[in-house]
Amino acid sequence: MLVRHELFDPTGRRARVLVEGTSAAGAASVRRNGRDQAGLILPSGMLILRLTARGRTLTRRVVNLG
């Protein structure tokens, strides 16, 4: 199934695409290094995590502890 995980800053700017591609159904984990798409360290604070799969989207607030 096609999967996409993205991080956004509080203003709605996409900070990073964590995963984009196919994945087997079931539980999975995603690791990140605390950096944005340009390689800059993301500051501490709230971020928005968006998961899109099977035509559905799940959005959650997460806290980046920097």
C-alpha positions as CSV (number, residue, x, y, z in Angstrom):
1,M,0.0,0.0,0.0
2,L,1.1,3.6,-0.6
3,V,2.1,5.4,2.5
4,R,3.3,9.0,3.2
5,H,4.4,10.4,6.6
6,E,5.1,14.2,6.7
7,L,6.0,16.7,9.4
8,F,4.8,20.3,9.3
9,D,5.6,23.3,11.5
10,P,2.8,25.2,13.3
11,T,2.5,27.6,10.3
12,G,1.7,24.7,8.0
13,R,5.1,24.7,6.2
14,R,6.1,21.1,5.4
15,A,9.3,20.5,7.3
16,R,10.1,17.0,6.1
17,V,8.7,14.0,4.3
18,L,9.7,11.0,6.5
19,V,8.3,8.2,4.4
20,E,7.0,8.1,0.9
21,G,6.4,4.8,-0.9
22,T,5.0,1.4,-0.4
23,S,4.7,-0.5,2.8
24,A,3.3,-3.8,3.9
25,A,0.1,-3.7,6.0
26,G,0.5,-3.8,9.7
27,A,2.5,-2.1,12.4
28,A,5.6,-0.1,11.4
29,S,7.9,2.4,12.9
30,V,9.6,5.6,11.5
31,R,12.8,7.0,12.8
32,R,13.8,10.6,12.3
33,N,17.0,12.6,13.1
34,G,15.4,15.9,14.2
35,R,16.2,17.7,11.0
36,D,14.1,19.3,8.3
37,Q,14.3,18.5,4.6
38,A,17.2,20.9,4.1
39,G,19.2,19.2,6.9
40,L,18.7,22.0,9.5
41,I,17.9,21.1,13.1
42,L,14.2,21.6,13.9
43,P,13.6,23.8,16.9
44,S,11.8,22.5,20.0
45,G,8.1,22.9,19.9
46,M,4.9,21.6,18.4
47,L,4.9,19.9,15.0
48,I,2.1,18.3,13.0
49,L,2.5,14.7,11.8
50,R,0.4,13.6,8.9
51,L,0.0,10.0,7.8
52,T,-1.7,9.2,4.5
53,A,-2.5,5.6,3.5
54,R,-5.3,3.8,1.7
55,G,-6.9,7.1,0.7
56,R,-7.2,8.3,4.3
57,T,-5.3,10.9,6.3
58,L,-4.5,11.0,10.0
59,T,-3.2,14.2,11.6
60,R,-1.7,14.5,15.1
61,R,0.2,17.2,17.0
62,V,3.6,16.0,18.3
63,V,6.2,17.8,20.5
64,N,9.7,18.1,19.2
65,L,12.1,18.2,22.2
66,G,15.0,19.3,20.0
